[in-house]
Amino acid sequence: PETEPCRLFCVTEEGELMTVDLINPGSDEGTRGVKTVISAHFSACTALQRSPFVRDVHLSVGDWTFNLWKEDIAAPLFTSPFASCMLTCGVWSPSRPAV
């Protein structure tokens, strides 16, 4: 059976979204390490959450905006307009896929 790499998504205090492959079991070399670093926000990211309905879509929250990301795409699918105050958290609705 074909195996997928163990992929980790994380955000930083500098506002970056990072993709890290911990190990790729299907590779002879066992490649691992940081694969992408994307500037996502102007200041620290305060939340990162995977969509409960669409496995490869993520929500990141930081500074005055939130972004929706799709795996393996280097730009956000959606960036919110700037809010009047700093955003400190964000979560997906457990029952409504678009919220």
DSSP file with accessible surface (Angstrom, degrees, kcal/mol):
  #  RESIDUE AA STRUCTURE BP1 BP2  ACC     N-H-->O    O-->H-N    N-H-->O    O-->H-N    TCO  KAPPA ALPHA  PHI   PSI    X-CA   Y-CA   Z-CA
    1    1 A P              0   0  173      0, 0.0     2,-0.3     0, 0.0     0, 0.0   0.000 360.0 360.0 360.0 144.3    0.0    0.0    0.0
    2    2 A E        -     0   0  195      1,-0.0     2,-0.3    24,-0.0    24,-0.0  -0.582 360.0-152.3 -79.5 134.6    1.1    3.5   -0.8
    3    3 A T        -     0   0   67     -2,-0.3    23,-0.2    21,-0.0    -1,-0.0  -0.821   5.3-134.1-110.0 150.4    1.8    5.6    2.3
    4    4 A E        -     0   0  142     -2,-0.3     2,-0.0     1,-0.1     0, 0.0  -0.682  31.0-101.2 -96.1 153.1    1.6    9.4    2.7
    5    5 A P        -     0   0   35      0, 0.0     2,-1.0     0, 0.0    19,-0.2  -0.346  36.1-107.8 -67.5 153.7    4.3   11.5    4.5
    6    6 A C  E     -A   23   0A  67     17,-2.2    16,-2.8     2,-0.0    17,-0.6  -0.767  47.2-167.2 -81.6 106.6    3.7   12.5    8.0
    7    7 A R  E     -A   21   0A  77     -2,-1.0     2,-0.4    14,-0.2    14,-0.2  -0.861  10.8-164.7-108.9 132.3    3.0   16.2    7.4
    8    8 A L  E     -A   20   0A  82     12,-3.3    12,-2.8    -2,-0.4     2,-0.4  -0.938   2.6-160.6-115.5 133.9    2.9   18.9   10.1
    9    9 A F  E     +A   19   0A  31     -2,-0.4     2,-0.3    10,-0.2    10,-0.2  -0.945  21.6 162.6-112.0 135.2    1.5   22.4    9.7
   10   10 A C  E     -A   18   0A  40      8,-2.1     8,-3.3    -2,-0.4     2,-0.3  -0.968  26.9-140.2-148.0 162.1    2.4   25.1   12.1
   11   11 A V  E     -A   17   0A  40     -2,-0.3     2,-0.2     6,-0.2     6,-0.2  -0.863  19.1-142.1-121.8 159.6    2.4   28.9   12.5
   12   12 A T    >   -     0   0   26      4,-1.7    33,-2.0    -2,-0.3     3,-1.6  -0.719  28.1-109.9-119.9 169.7    5.1   31.1   14.0
   13   13 A E  T 3  S+     0   0  157      1,-0.3    31,-0.2    -2,-0.2    -1,-0.1   0.646 118.2  61.6 -69.6 -15.2    5.3   34.2   16.2
   14   14 A E  T 3  S-     0   0  127     29,-0.1    -1,-0.3    30,-0.1    27,-0.1   0.350 122.8-104.4 -90.6   2.1    6.6   36.0   13.0
   15   15 A G  S <  S+     0   0    0     -3,-1.6    26,-2.3     1,-0.3    25,-2.2   0.691  73.1 141.4  86.6  20.0    3.3   35.3   11.2
   16   16 A E  E     - B   0  39A  63     23,-0.2    -4,-1.7    24,-0.2     2,-0.5  -0.694  45.2-143.5 -98.6 148.2    4.6   32.4    9.0
   17   17 A L  E     -AB  11  38A   9     21,-2.9    21,-2.7    -2,-0.3     2,-0.4  -0.942  25.7-166.7-105.2 126.2    2.8   29.3    8.0
   18   18 A M  E     -AB  10  37A  36     -8,-3.3    -8,-2.1    -2,-0.5     2,-0.5  -0.911  17.0-156.6-120.5 144.7    5.1   26.3    7.8
   19   19 A T  E     -AB   9  36A  14     17,-2.1    16,-3.3    -2,-0.4    17,-1.4  -0.984  16.8-175.3-115.9 128.1    4.8   22.8    6.3
   20   20 A V  E     -AB   8  34A  21    -12,-2.8   -12,-3.3    -2,-0.5     2,-0.7  -0.986  18.0-151.6-126.9 127.0    7.1   20.2    7.8
   21   21 A D  E     -AB   7  33A  12     12,-2.6    12,-3.3    -2,-0.4   -14,-0.2  -0.894   8.0-169.4 -93.2 116.2    7.5   16.6    6.6
   22   22 A L  E    S-     0   0A  84    -16,-2.8     2,-0.3    -2,-0.7    -1,-0.2   0.903  70.2 -25.9 -73.4 -41.5    8.6   14.5    9.6
   23   23 A I  E     -A    6   0A  76    -17,-0.6   -17,-2.2    -3,-0.1    -1,-0.3  -0.911  50.7-140.7-167.1 144.8    9.3   11.5    7.5
   24   24 A N    >   -     0   0   40      7,-0.7     3,-1.9    -2,-0.3     6,-0.3  -0.888  14.1-168.4-110.2  98.3    8.2   10.1    4.1
   25   25 A P  T 3  S+     0   0   80      0, 0.0    -1,-0.1     0, 0.0   -21,-0.1   0.791  84.3  59.0 -60.3 -25.3    7.9    6.3    4.6
   26   26 A G  T 3  S+     0   0   56    -23,-0.2     2,-0.3    -3,-0.1     3,-0.0   0.550  90.4  89.4 -81.3  -4.6    7.6    5.8    0.9
   27   27 A S  S <  S-     0   0   29     -3,-1.9     3,-0.2     1,-0.1    -3,-0.1  -0.716  71.0-142.6 -97.9 141.7   10.9    7.4    0.1
   28   28 A D  S    S+     0   0  161     -2,-0.3    -1,-0.1     1,-0.2    -2,-0.0   0.861 105.5  45.8 -65.6 -35.0   14.2    5.5   -0.1
   29   29 A E  S    S-     0   0  150     -3,-0.0    -1,-0.2    -5,-0.0     3,-0.1   0.657 103.2-130.2 -82.8 -17.3   16.0    8.5    1.5
   30   30 A G        -     0   0   20     -6,-0.3    -2,-0.1    -3,-0.2    -4,-0.0   0.959  32.1-154.2  65.6  48.7   13.4    9.1    4.2
   31   31 A T        +     0   0   49     -7,-0.2    -7,-0.7    -8,-0.1     2,-0.3  -0.247  25.1 158.3 -60.0 142.5   13.2   12.8    3.4
   32   32 A R        +     0   0  176     -9,-0.2   -10,-0.2    -3,-0.1     2,-0.2  -0.973  15.0  75.2-157.0 165.1   12.2   15.1    6.2
   33   33 A G  E    S-B   21   0A  30    -12,-3.3   -12,-2.6    -2,-0.3     2,-0.3  -0.659  82.1 -19.2 122.8-175.9   12.3   18.7    7.3
   34   34 A V  E     +B   20   0A  83    -14,-0.2   -14,-0.3    -2,-0.2     3,-0.1  -0.476  50.5 175.0 -68.8 125.1   10.8   22.1    6.5
   35   35 A K  E     +     0   0A  96    -16,-3.3     2,-0.3     1,-0.3   -15,-0.2   0.805  62.8  11.4-100.6 -42.0    9.2   22.0    3.1
   36   36 A T  E     -B   19   0A  59    -17,-1.4   -17,-2.1     2,-0.0     2,-0.4  -0.996  48.9-170.8-140.5 147.6    7.5   25.5    2.9
   37   37 A V  E     -B   18   0A  75     -2,-0.3     2,-0.4   -19,-0.2   -19,-0.2  -0.965  17.7-176.6-134.3 117.0    7.6   28.7    4.8
   38   38 A I  E     -B   17   0A  30    -21,-2.7   -21,-2.9    -2,-0.4     2,-0.8  -0.957  30.7-123.5-120.0 131.9    4.9   31.3    3.7
   39   39 A S  E     +B   16   0A 103     -2,-0.4   -23,-0.2   -23,-0.2   -24,-0.1  -0.629  43.6 161.6 -72.2 111.0    4.5   34.8    5.1
   40   40 A A        +     0   0   15    -25,-2.2     2,-0.3    -2,-0.8   -24,-0.2   0.781  54.2  15.8-105.8 -35.2    0.9   34.6    6.2
   41   41 A H        -     0   0    7    -26,-2.3    -1,-0.2   -27,-0.1     4,-0.1  -0.921  65.8-120.6-140.3 164.1    0.4   37.5    8.7
   42   42 A F  S    S+     0   0  164     -2,-0.3     2,-0.2    20,-0.1     3,-0.1   0.690  97.1  11.8 -80.7 -21.0    2.1   40.7    9.7
   43   43 A S  S    S-     0   0   39      1,-0.2   -29,-0.1   -28,-0.1   -31,-0.1  -0.725 112.5 -29.5-139.2-166.8    2.5   39.6   13.3
   44   44 A A        -     0   0   38     -2,-0.2    19,-1.0   -31,-0.2     2,-0.4  -0.115  55.6-126.8 -55.4 138.5    2.2   36.5   15.4
   45   45 A C  E     -C   62   0B  15    -33,-2.0    17,-0.3    17,-0.2    -1,-0.1  -0.740  22.9-173.6 -81.7 132.8   -0.3   33.8   14.3
   46   46 A T  E     +     0   0B  72     15,-2.8     2,-0.3    -2,-0.4    16,-0.2   0.549  62.6  25.4-107.2 -10.5   -2.6   33.0   17.2
   47   47 A A  E     +C   61   0B  19     14,-1.5    14,-2.3    42,-0.1     2,-0.3  -0.992  48.5 178.3-154.5 145.2   -4.6   30.1   15.8
   48   48 A L  E     +C   60   0B  52     -2,-0.3     2,-0.4    12,-0.2    12,-0.2  -0.945  17.1 167.4-144.5 126.7   -4.3   27.3   13.2
   49   49 A Q  E     -C   59   0B  74     10,-2.3    10,-3.1    -2,-0.3     2,-0.3  -0.996  30.0-129.8-146.3 137.0   -7.0   24.7   12.6
   50   50 A R  E     -C   58   0B  92     -2,-0.4     8,-0.2     8,-0.2    42,-0.2  -0.616  38.3-103.8 -81.2 141.3   -7.8   22.1   10.0
   51   51 A S        -     0   0    6      6,-3.0     6,-0.2     3,-0.5    -1,-0.1  -0.426  19.2-144.1 -63.3 134.8  -11.3   22.1    8.5
   52   52 A P  S    S+     0   0   81      0, 0.0    -1,-0.1     0, 0.0     3,-0.1   0.653  99.5  37.0 -74.2 -11.1  -13.4   19.3    9.9
   53   53 A F  S    S+     0   0   94      1,-0.3     2,-0.6    44,-0.2    -2,-0.0   0.754 118.1  43.1-109.9 -34.6  -15.1   18.9    6.5
   54   54 A V  S >  S-     0   0   69      3,-0.1     3,-1.9     1,-0.1    -3,-0.5  -0.927  71.8-157.1-119.2 104.3  -12.4   19.5    3.9
   55   55 A R  T 3  S+     0   0  155     -2,-0.6    -1,-0.1     1,-0.3    -4,-0.1   0.774  87.0  47.1 -57.3 -33.1   -9.2   17.7    5.0
   56   56 A D  T 3  S+     0   0   47     -6,-0.1    15,-2.5    15,-0.1     2,-0.4   0.204  92.7  92.4-101.7  22.2   -6.7   19.9    3.1
   57   57 A V  E <   - D   0  70B  20     -3,-1.9    -6,-3.0    13,-0.2     2,-0.3  -0.943  54.0-172.2-116.2 135.3   -8.1   23.3    4.1
   58   58 A H  E     -CD  50  69B   7     11,-2.6    11,-3.0    -2,-0.4     2,-0.5  -0.928  17.2-141.6-127.5 151.9   -6.7   25.2    7.1
   59   59 A L  E     -CD  49  68B  16    -10,-3.1   -10,-2.3    -2,-0.3     2,-0.4  -0.939  17.9-172.7-111.1 126.7   -7.7   28.4    8.9
   60   60 A S  E     -CD  48  67B   0      7,-2.5     7,-2.7    -2,-0.5     2,-0.4  -0.963   2.9-165.1-119.6 143.4   -5.0   30.7   10.3
   61   61 A V  E     +CD  47  66B   3    -14,-2.3   -15,-2.8    -2,-0.4   -14,-1.5  -0.988  24.2 133.6-127.4 134.3   -5.6   33.7   12.5
   62   62 A G  E >   -CD  45  65B   0      3,-2.2     3,-2.3    -2,-0.4   -17,-0.2  -0.954  58.0  -9.5-172.2 159.3   -3.2   36.5   13.2
   63   63 A D  T 3  S-     0   0    2    -19,-1.0    24,-3.2    -2,-0.3    22,-0.0  -0.171 123.3 -28.9  45.2-121.6   -2.9   40.3   13.5
   64   64 A W  T 3  S+     0   0   98     22,-0.2    19,-2.3    16,-0.1     2,-0.3   0.246 125.3  56.8-106.5  11.5   -6.1   41.8   12.0
   65   65 A T  E <   -D   62   0B   6     -3,-2.3    -3,-2.2    17,-0.2     2,-0.3  -0.897  60.1-144.3-137.4 165.6   -7.0   39.1    9.5
   66   66 A F  E     -D   61   0B  73     -2,-0.3    14,-2.6    -5,-0.2     2,-0.3  -0.959  19.7-156.8-126.7 152.0   -7.8   35.4    9.1
   67   67 A N  E     -DE  60  79B   4     -7,-2.7    -7,-2.5    -2,-0.3     2,-0.5  -0.952  11.2-144.2-127.2 148.3   -6.7   33.3    6.1
   68   68 A L  E     -DE  59  78B  42     10,-2.5     9,-2.8    -2,-0.3    10,-1.3  -0.960  25.9-170.2-110.1 128.9   -8.0   30.1    4.5
   69   69 A W  E     -D   58   0B   6    -11,-3.0   -11,-2.6    -2,-0.5     2,-0.4  -0.899  16.3-151.8-120.9 148.3   -5.3   27.9    3.0
   70   70 A K  E >   -D   57   0B  71      5,-0.4     3,-1.6    -2,-0.3   -13,-0.2  -0.956  38.2-100.1-115.6 136.1   -5.3   24.8    0.9
   71   71 A E  T 3  S+     0   0   37    -15,-2.5     3,-0.1    -2,-0.4   -15,-0.1  -0.229 105.3  17.0 -55.2 142.4   -2.4   22.4    1.2
   72   72 A D  T 3  S+     0   0  134      1,-0.2     2,-0.4     2,-0.0    -1,-0.2   0.603  99.3 108.9  68.8  14.8    0.3   22.7   -1.5
   73   73 A I    <   -     0   0   73     -3,-1.6    -3,-0.2     1,-0.1    -1,-0.2  -0.991  59.3-152.4-119.3 127.5   -0.9   26.1   -2.6
   74   74 A A  S    S+     0   0   77     -2,-0.4    -1,-0.1    -3,-0.1    -3,-0.1   0.468  75.3  56.5 -83.0  -1.2    1.5   29.0   -1.6
   75   75 A A  S    S-     0   0   57     -5,-0.1    -5,-0.4   -37,-0.0   -35,-0.1  -0.940  93.4 -97.0-127.2 152.1   -1.2   31.7   -1.4
   76   76 A P        -     0   0   45      0, 0.0    -7,-0.3     0, 0.0     3,-0.2  -0.349  17.1-141.3 -67.3 146.5   -4.3   31.9    0.7
   77   77 A L  S    S+     0   0   96     -9,-2.8     2,-0.3     1,-0.3    -8,-0.2   0.832  90.7   8.1 -68.9 -34.3   -7.6   30.9   -0.9
   78   78 A F  E     -E   68   0B  96    -10,-1.3   -10,-2.5     2,-0.0     2,-0.4  -0.988  61.7-166.3-149.9 137.5   -9.2   33.7    1.1
   79   79 A T  E     -E   67   0B  71     -2,-0.3   -12,-0.2   -12,-0.2     3,-0.1  -0.998  26.3-129.2-123.1 127.9   -7.9   36.6    3.2
   80   80 A S        -     0   0    9    -14,-2.6     3,-0.1    -2,-0.4   -16,-0.1  -0.296  30.3 -97.2 -70.1 156.8  -10.4   38.5    5.4
   81   81 A P        -     0   0  109      0, 0.0   -15,-0.2     0, 0.0     2,-0.1  -0.352  57.4 -81.3 -63.8 157.3  -10.6   42.3    5.3
   82   82 A F        -     0   0  132    -17,-0.1   -17,-0.2    -3,-0.1     2,-0.1  -0.424  47.6-137.5 -64.5 132.3   -8.7   44.0    8.1
   83   83 A A        -     0   0   35    -19,-2.3     4,-0.1     2,-0.2    -1,-0.1  -0.444  17.5-117.8 -83.5 164.0  -10.7   44.0   11.4
   84   84 A S  S    S+     0   0  129     -2,-0.1     2,-0.3     2,-0.1    -1,-0.1   0.607  97.8  32.9 -79.8  -9.7  -10.8   47.1   13.6
   85   85 A C  S    S-     0   0   78    -21,-0.1    -2,-0.2   -22,-0.0     2,-0.1  -0.922 100.8 -80.8-139.2 164.6   -9.1   45.1   16.4
   86   86 A M        -     0   0   93     -2,-0.3     2,-0.4     1,-0.1   -22,-0.2  -0.435  41.9-131.7 -65.9 137.5   -6.5   42.3   16.7
   87   87 A L        +     0   0   45    -24,-3.2   -41,-0.1     1,-0.1   -22,-0.1  -0.786  26.9 176.1 -91.0 134.2   -7.9   38.8   16.2
   88   88 A T        +     0   0  103     -2,-0.4     2,-0.3     1,-0.2    -1,-0.1   0.533  59.1  12.7-117.3 -11.6   -6.8   36.4   18.9
   89   89 A C        +     0   0   97    -42,-0.1     2,-0.3   -29,-0.1    -1,-0.2  -0.986  51.3 179.9-158.3 165.4   -8.7   33.1   18.0
   90   90 A G        -     0   0   21     -2,-0.3     2,-0.3   -44,-0.1   -29,-0.1  -0.897   4.6-179.9-168.8 140.5  -10.7   31.4   15.4
   91   91 A V        -     0   0  110     -2,-0.3     2,-0.2   -44,-0.1   -40,-0.1  -0.976  28.6-112.1-142.2 155.9  -12.4   28.0   15.0
   92   92 A W        -     0   0   31     -2,-0.3     6,-0.1   -42,-0.2   -42,-0.0  -0.600  39.6-105.2 -81.2 150.4  -14.4   26.1   12.4
   93   93 A S        -     0   0   23      6,-3.1     6,-0.1     3,-0.4    -1,-0.1  -0.584  21.6-144.3 -70.6 134.5  -18.1   25.4   13.0
   94   94 A P  S    S+     0   0  115      0, 0.0    -1,-0.1     0, 0.0    -2,-0.0   0.653  96.9  30.8 -75.5 -12.0  -18.4   21.7   13.9
   95   95 A S  S    S+     0   0   92      1,-0.2    -2,-0.0     4,-0.1    -3,-0.0   0.573 111.7  59.8-121.8 -13.1  -21.8   21.5   12.1
   96   96 A R    >   -     0   0  154      3,-0.2     3,-1.7     1,-0.1    -3,-0.4  -0.939  63.7-155.5-123.9 112.2  -21.7   24.0    9.2
   97   97 A P  T 3  S+     0   0   78      0, 0.0   -44,-0.2     0, 0.0    -1,-0.1   0.783  90.7  49.1 -60.2 -28.3  -18.9   23.5    6.6
   98   98 A A  T 3         0   0   99     -6,-0.1    -6,-0.0     0, 0.0     0, 0.0   0.423 360.0 360.0 -95.1   5.0  -18.7   27.1    5.4
   99   99 A V    <         0   0   80     -3,-1.7    -6,-3.1    -6,-0.1    -3,-0.2  -0.915 360.0 360.0-119.8 360.0  -18.4   28.7    8.8
